[in-house]
Amino acid sequence: MALSKRQVSQLQKIVETVQAILATEEKQSSQPSKSKAASRGAAGTTSSRRSGKELAAFRKALLAERKSGVPVAEIAKRHKVSKSYIYQL
């Protein structure tokens, strides 16, 4: 199977592109991502799933805060939940 000059040229371009992608990936993996590091540091602890009585108590607390007039954005930030979750309650 003989390849034409054009096919060889296209294959070389593909190889160069793959090498460039791998080189940039190696640079990024060696340097810690600022966004990941910042989000991990801001969170403090890993998130956990609430269930049962704990979930019911959490929802009651969110509803009580909401009824007392606390802004949704503030509640979401404080409890690390989305705004839409609060609106769904």
Secondary structure, DSSP 8 states (H G I E B T S, - for coil): ----HHHHHHHHHHHHHHHHHHHHHHHHHHS--HHHHHHHHHH-S------THHHHHHHHHHHHHHHTT--HHHHHHHHT--HHHHHH-
